[in-house]
Amino acid sequence: MKKLDIFLITCRCLRTIADEVTFLLEKYAQQKNHKFQRLFYVEIATYPITWLSETRLRTFAMAAFLLGAVLLIAQPHIVPSRPAVHPKAEAPSQSVQKELLKKTSLKNDFKENIHSNGSRQQLPQTIIIGVRKGGTRALLEMLSLHPNIAAAESEVHFFDWEDHYGNGLQWYMNQMPFSYPRQITVEKTPAYFTSPKVPERVYNMNESIRLLLILRDPSERVLSDYTQVFYNHVQKHKPYPSIEQVLIKDGELNVDYKAINRSLYYIHMENWLKYFPLGHIHIVDGDKLIKDPFPEIEKVERFLRLSPQINASNFYFNKTKGFYCLRDSGRERCLHESKGRAHPQIDSRLLDKLHEYFHEPNRKFFELVGRTFDWH
């Protein structure tokens, strides 16, 4: 009786294995939109067995084991539609996929623009995604000291401006500089970081792209943001309200002010982490880059897997301008005069309100990225 029990248990296990594999095959076929037809059935009869020798028992058990092993090996591997390294990632929506098919060519269909010297235009392998008034121009200029960096001259705004995005990836590639195979093409558009649609669009272009994000003290960034807009109005001979009028509404901090929203880093970072693992986003400390640029640029070189070519002698402090300038092959150059403008005078109590408002959002951001910054 024991032999019979062992045989029936073995057969039932075989049936269970077959059913499980069949279920996985059906699920796989549904995901791939294929029709599935059973090629085999495993049925174990339950009628009484009056005689069973030890030799037959061993033969049946071995056959069951071998068939079960074959079925397990044949189990299909279900490939996730997003990187498995980041569980928050979700599959691209059908609307986004259709949008890309309509607006972009397949990468294999790109018309390559090749120069006679062997260089060519290519999609960026690295993007500086922000943040506005965080030091993106300084970061790009300093990174451009490396011979293996080819940087786009202007902000392309491909992923955040609908009219540009509608032109497709071929148009985007045409905005890139000519580069050699050993070089990394870099594009900079600071508005990408705070634009809700951008992370998914960048992911659909290249899920392995390396992203650079430069941040500074949120309160200081707000003041710098205001200063830029103020001077833009001055140059156009247009009036613009004072910093107090912009920051205060009905006696309270105006949290609807766009510049304040741009400094809520954790909200925007959460959106990017839905599509990219933290290891694909290098955060540059913008405050440290201003005070001592070389150590921060060294970290960027390592993140981009570049050979160490930039050194401390490439930077010198310009006392007249009050910030670091660059020295490249004997030539010296500084950022445009619009960079490093003095911020407007602001009441200390209002500045304290800004610091207090950003305290909790900053804490959430620190937890999100696993590091802290010397911010108020």
C-alpha positions as CSV (number, residue, x, y, z in Angstrom):
1,M,0.0,0.0,0.0
2,K,2.9,2.4,0.7
3,K,4.2,1.9,-2.8
4,L,0.9,2.8,-4.3
5,D,0.6,5.9,-2.2
6,I,4.0,7.0,-3.3
7,F,3.1,6.5,-6.9
8,L,-0.1,8.4,-6.7
9,I,1.5,11.3,-4.8
10,T,4.2,11.4,-7.5
11,C,1.6,11.5,-10.2
12,R,-0.4,14.2,-8.5
13,C,2.8,16.3,-8.3
14,L,3.4,15.8,-12.0
15,R,-0.1,17.0,-12.7
16,T,0.4,20.1,-10.6
17,I,3.6,20.9,-12.4
18,A,2.0,20.5,-15.8
19,D,-1.0,22.7,-14.8
20,E,1.3,25.4,-13.4
21,V,3.5,25.5,-16.6
22,T,0.3,25.6,-18.7
23,F,-1.0,28.5,-16.8
24,L,2.3,30.4,-17.2
25,L,2.3,29.7,-20.9
26,E,-1.3,31.0,-21.3
27,K,-0.4,34.1,-19.3
28,Y,2.7,34.7,-21.5
29,A,0.7,34.3,-24.7
30,Q,-1.9,36.8,-23.5
31,Q,0.8,39.4,-22.8
32,K,2.3,38.9,-26.2
33,N,-1.2,38.9,-27.9
34,H,-0.6,35.3,-29.3
35,K,-3.1,32.6,-29.5
36,F,-2.4,29.7,-27.2
37,Q,-3.3,26.1,-27.8
38,R,-2.6,23.3,-25.5
39,L,-0.2,20.8,-27.0
40,F,-0.5,18.2,-24.2
41,Y,-2.8,17.1,-21.4
42,V,-1.7,15.3,-18.3
43,E,-4.4,13.2,-16.7
44,I,-3.8,10.8,-13.8
45,A,-6.4,8.1,-13.4
46,T,-7.7,7.3,-9.9
47,Y,-8.8,3.8,-10.6
48,P,-7.4,1.1,-8.2
49,I,-4.1,-0.5,-9.0
50,T,-4.0,-4.1,-7.8
51,W,-0.4,-4.9,-8.5
52,L,2.7,-2.7,-8.6
53,S,6.2,-4.0,-8.5
54,E,9.1,-2.1,-7.0
55,T,10.8,-1.9,-10.4
56,R,7.8,-0.3,-12.0
57,L,7.4,2.1,-9.1
58,R,11.0,3.3,-9.6
59,T,10.5,3.6,-13.3
60,F,7.3,5.6,-12.9
61,A,8.9,7.9,-10.3
62,M,11.9,8.6,-12.5
63,A,9.8,9.3,-15.5
64,A,7.7,11.7,-13.5
65,F,10.8,13.5,-12.2
66,L,12.3,13.9,-15.6
67,L,9.1,15.2,-17.2
68,G,8.7,17.7,-14.4
69,A,12.3,18.9,-14.9
70,V,11.7,19.4,-18.6
71,L,8.5,21.3,-18.0
72,L,10.2,23.6,-15.5
73,I,13.1,24.3,-17.9
74,A,10.7,25.2,-20.6
75,Q,9.0,27.8,-18.4
76,P,9.0,31.1,-20.3
77,H,10.7,34.2,-18.8
78,I,8.3,37.1,-18.5
79,V,10.3,40.2,-19.3
80,P,9.2,43.4,-17.5
81,S,8.4,46.4,-19.6
82,R,10.4,48.6,-17.2
83,P,13.7,48.2,-15.4
84,A,13.4,45.6,-12.7
85,V,15.8,47.6,-10.6
86,H,13.1,50.1,-9.8
87,P,9.8,48.7,-8.5
88,K,8.0,52.0,-8.8
89,A,8.3,52.1,-12.6
90,E,5.2,51.3,-14.6
91,A,4.7,50.4,-18.2
92,P,4.5,53.3,-20.6
93,S,0.9,54.2,-21.3
94,Q,-0.6,53.3,-24.7
95,S,-1.3,56.9,-25.4
96,V,2.4,57.7,-24.9
97,Q,3.5,54.8,-27.1
98,K,1.1,55.9,-29.9
99,E,2.3,59.5,-29.5
100,L,5.9,58.4,-30.0
101,L,5.0,56.2,-33.0
102,K,3.3,59.2,-34.6
103,K,5.9,61.8,-33.8
104,T,9.2,60.0,-34.0
105,S,11.0,57.7,-36.4
106,L,12.4,54.4,-35.4
107,K,16.1,54.8,-34.4
108,N,17.0,52.5,-37.3
109,D,15.3,54.9,-39.7
110,F,17.3,58.0,-38.6
111,K,19.1,59.9,-41.3
112,E,22.6,60.2,-40.0
113,N,24.4,63.5,-40.5
114,I,28.0,62.5,-41.0
115,H,30.8,65.1,-41.4
116,S,33.7,64.5,-43.7
117,N,36.0,64.3,-40.7
118,G,34.2,61.3,-39.4
119,S,32.1,63.0,-36.7
120,R,28.3,62.8,-36.6
121,Q,25.3,64.0,-34.9
122,Q,23.8,61.6,-32.3
123,L,21.1,61.7,-29.6
124,P,22.5,62.8,-26.2
125,Q,23.8,60.1,-23.8
126,T,23.6,62.6,-21.0
127,I,21.1,65.4,-20.2
128,I,21.5,68.2,-17.6
129,I,17.8,68.3,-16.5
130,G,18.0,71.2,-14.1
131,V,17.3,73.0,-12.0
132,R,16.6,76.5,-13.3
133,K,18.9,79.0,-11.6
134,G,20.8,76.1,-10.0
135,G,24.0,76.6,-11.9
136,T,23.3,74.5,-15.1
137,R,25.3,76.8,-17.4
138,A,28.3,76.8,-15.1
139,L,28.2,73.0,-14.9
140,L,28.0,72.6,-18.7
141,E,30.8,75.1,-19.3
142,M,33.0,73.3,-16.8
143,L,32.2,69.9,-18.1
144,S,33.0,71.1,-21.6
145,L,36.6,71.3,-20.6
146,H,36.8,67.6,-21.0
147,P,37.9,66.6,-24.6
148,N,35.3,63.7,-24.6
149,I,32.3,66.0,-24.1
150,A,30.4,67.5,-27.0
151,A,27.8,69.9,-25.7
152,A,24.8,71.4,-27.4
153,E,25.2,75.2,-27.5
154,S,21.7,76.2,-26.6
155,E,18.8,74.9,-24.5
156,V,16.8,72.7,-26.9
157,H,13.5,72.3,-24.9
158,F,12.6,69.2,-26.8
159,F,10.8,67.2,-24.1
160,D,8.9,70.1,-22.5
161,W,7.8,72.2,-25.5
162,E,5.0,70.5,-27.4
163,D,5.8,72.1,-30.8
164,H,9.4,70.8,-30.5
165,Y,8.4,67.4,-29.2
166,G,6.0,67.1,-32.1
167,N,9.0,67.4,-34.5
168,G,10.3,64.0,-33.5
169,L,13.6,62.5,-32.5
170,Q,15.2,63.2,-35.9
171,W,14.7,66.9,-35.3
172,Y,16.1,66.5,-31.8
173,M,19.2,64.8,-33.1
174,N,19.7,67.5,-35.7
175,Q,20.0,70.0,-32.8
176,M,23.0,68.2,-31.4
177,P,26.6,69.0,-32.1
178,F,28.8,66.8,-34.3
179,S,30.8,64.4,-32.1
180,Y,33.2,61.5,-32.5
181,P,32.4,57.9,-31.3
182,R,34.5,58.4,-28.1
183,Q,32.6,61.5,-27.1
184,I,29.5,61.9,-25.0
185,T,26.9,64.3,-26.3
186,V,25.3,66.5,-23.6
187,E,22.2,68.6,-23.8
188,K,21.0,71.1,-21.1
189,T,17.5,72.3,-20.5
190,P,16.9,73.3,-16.9
191,A,13.1,73.3,-17.3
192,Y,13.1,69.5,-17.7
193,F,13.4,68.8,-14.0
194,T,10.1,70.5,-13.1
195,S,8.1,69.5,-16.2
196,P,5.7,66.6,-15.4
197,K,5.7,65.0,-18.8
198,V,9.5,65.0,-19.4
199,P,10.7,62.0,-17.3
200,E,8.5,59.5,-19.2
201,R,9.4,61.0,-22.6
202,V,13.2,60.9,-21.8
203,Y,12.7,57.3,-20.6
204,N,11.0,56.3,-23.9
205,M,14.0,57.8,-25.8
206,N,16.7,56.1,-23.7
207,E,16.0,54.2,-20.5
208,S,19.8,53.9,-19.8
209,I,20.6,57.6,-20.2
210,R,22.7,59.3,-17.5
211,L,21.1,62.4,-16.0
212,L,22.8,65.4,-14.2
213,L,20.9,67.5,-11.8
214,I,22.4,70.5,-10.1
215,L,20.7,72.0,-7.0
216,R,21.3,74.8,-4.6
217,D,19.7,76.1,-1.5
218,P,16.0,76.4,-2.3
219,S,15.6,79.9,-0.8
220,E,18.6,81.2,-2.7
221,R,17.3,79.6,-5.8
222,V,14.0,81.5,-5.4
223,L,15.8,84.8,-5.1
224,S,18.0,84.1,-8.1
225,D,14.9,83.1,-10.1
226,Y,13.2,86.4,-9.2
227,T,16.4,88.3,-10.1
228,Q,16.5,86.9,-13.6
229,V,12.9,87.7,-14.4
230,F,13.3,91.2,-12.9
231,Y,16.3,92.0,-15.1
232,N,14.5,90.5,-18.2
233,H,11.7,93.0,-17.6
234,V,14.2,95.9,-17.0
235,Q,15.9,95.2,-20.3
236,K,12.6,95.3,-22.1
237,H,11.6,98.5,-20.2
238,K,8.7,96.8,-18.6
239,P,7.7,97.2,-14.9
240,Y,8.0,94.3,-12.5
241,P,6.8,94.1,-8.8
242,S,9.3,94.1,-5.9
243,I,10.4,90.9,-4.3
244,E,8.2,91.5,-1.3
245,Q,5.1,92.0,-3.6
246,V,5.8,88.7,-5.3
247,L,6.6,86.6,-2.2
248,I,3.8,87.9,0.1
249,K,0.1,87.5,-0.6
250,D,-2.6,88.5,2.0
251,G,0.1,88.8,4.6
252,E,1.3,85.2,4.1
253,L,4.0,83.6,2.0
254,N,2.7,83.3,-1.6
255,V,3.2,79.5,-2.1
256,D,1.6,79.8,-5.5
257,Y,4.6,81.7,-6.8
258,K,6.1,79.5,-9.5
259,A,9.7,80.1,-8.3
260,I,8.7,78.6,-4.9
261,N,7.2,75.5,-6.6
262,R,10.4,75.0,-8.6
263,S,12.3,74.8,-5.3
264,L,10.2,71.9,-3.9
265,Y,12.8,69.5,-5.1
266,Y,11.3,66.3,-3.5
267,I,8.0,66.6,-5.5
268,H,9.8,66.8,-8.9
269,M,12.4,64.2,-7.9
270,E,9.6,61.7,-7.0
271,N,8.4,62.1,-10.6
272,W,11.8,61.3,-12.1
273,L,12.3,58.3,-9.8
274,K,9.2,56.7,-11.2
275,Y,11.2,56.1,-14.4
276,F,14.9,56.2,-13.5
277,P,16.7,54.5,-10.6
278,L,18.6,56.9,-8.4
279,G,21.9,55.5,-9.7
280,H,21.2,57.1,-13.1
281,I,20.8,60.6,-11.6
282,H,23.8,62.4,-10.3
283,I,23.1,65.4,-8.1
284,V,25.7,68.2,-8.2
285,D,25.8,70.4,-5.2
286,G,25.4,73.8,-6.8
287,D,26.5,75.8,-3.7
288,K,29.8,73.8,-3.5
289,L,30.3,74.2,-7.3
290,I,30.4,77.9,-6.9
291,K,32.8,77.9,-3.9
292,D,35.1,75.1,-5.0
293,P,34.3,73.7,-8.5
294,F,37.0,71.1,-9.0
295,P,35.8,68.4,-6.5
296,E,32.3,68.6,-7.8
297,I,33.5,68.2,-11.4
298,E,35.6,65.2,-10.4
299,K,32.5,63.5,-9.2
300,V,30.7,64.2,-12.5
301,E,33.7,62.7,-14.4
302,R,33.4,59.5,-12.4
303,F,29.6,59.4,-12.8
304,L,29.9,59.7,-16.6
305,R,32.8,57.2,-16.6
306,L,35.2,59.7,-18.2
307,S,38.9,59.6,-17.8
308,P,40.2,62.3,-15.3
309,Q,41.2,65.1,-17.7
310,I,39.9,68.2,-15.8
311,N,42.2,69.4,-13.0
312,A,42.4,72.2,-10.5
313,S,44.5,74.4,-12.8
314,N,41.5,74.7,-15.1
315,F,39.8,77.0,-12.5
316,Y,40.8,80.4,-11.1
317,F,38.9,82.8,-8.9
318,N,38.1,86.2,-10.6
319,K,38.0,88.8,-7.9
320,T,36.3,91.3,-10.1
321,K,33.4,89.1,-10.9
322,G,33.4,87.3,-7.6
323,F,33.2,83.8,-8.9
324,Y,35.4,81.1,-10.6
325,C,36.3,81.4,-14.3
326,L,37.8,78.8,-16.6
327,R,41.3,78.3,-18.1
328,D,41.4,76.1,-21.1
329,S,44.6,75.5,-23.1
330,G,45.9,78.9,-22.1
331,R,42.7,80.7,-22.9
332,E,40.6,82.2,-20.0
333,R,36.9,82.7,-20.1
334,C,34.1,83.5,-17.7
335,L,30.4,83.0,-17.7
336,H,28.2,85.7,-19.2
337,E,27.7,88.9,-17.2
338,S,24.0,87.8,-16.6
339,K,25.4,85.1,-14.3
340,G,26.1,85.8,-10.7
341,R,24.0,88.9,-10.4
342,A,23.5,90.3,-6.9
343,H,20.1,89.4,-5.4
344,P,17.8,92.1,-4.3
345,Q,17.7,93.2,-0.6
346,I,15.1,91.3,1.3
347,D,13.7,91.8,4.8
348,S,15.3,89.2,7.2
349,R,11.8,88.2,8.5
350,L,10.7,87.4,5.0
351,L,13.8,85.4,4.4
352,D,13.2,83.5,7.6
353,K,9.7,82.6,6.3
354,L,11.2,81.2,3.2
355,H,13.7,79.1,5.2
356,E,10.9,77.8,7.5
357,Y,8.7,76.9,4.6
358,F,11.4,74.8,2.9
359,H,12.5,73.0,6.0
360,E,10.1,70.1,5.7
361,P,10.3,69.7,1.9
362,N,14.1,69.7,2.2
363,R,13.9,66.9,4.8
364,K,11.8,64.8,2.5
365,F,14.2,65.4,-0.3
366,F,17.2,64.3,1.8
367,E,15.4,61.1,2.7
368,L,14.5,60.5,-0.9
369,V,18.0,60.8,-2.3
370,G,19.9,59.4,0.8
371,R,22.1,62.4,1.4
372,T,22.0,65.9,2.9
373,F,22.9,69.3,1.8
374,D,24.0,72.4,3.7
375,W,20.8,74.4,3.1
376,H,18.9,76.7,5.5
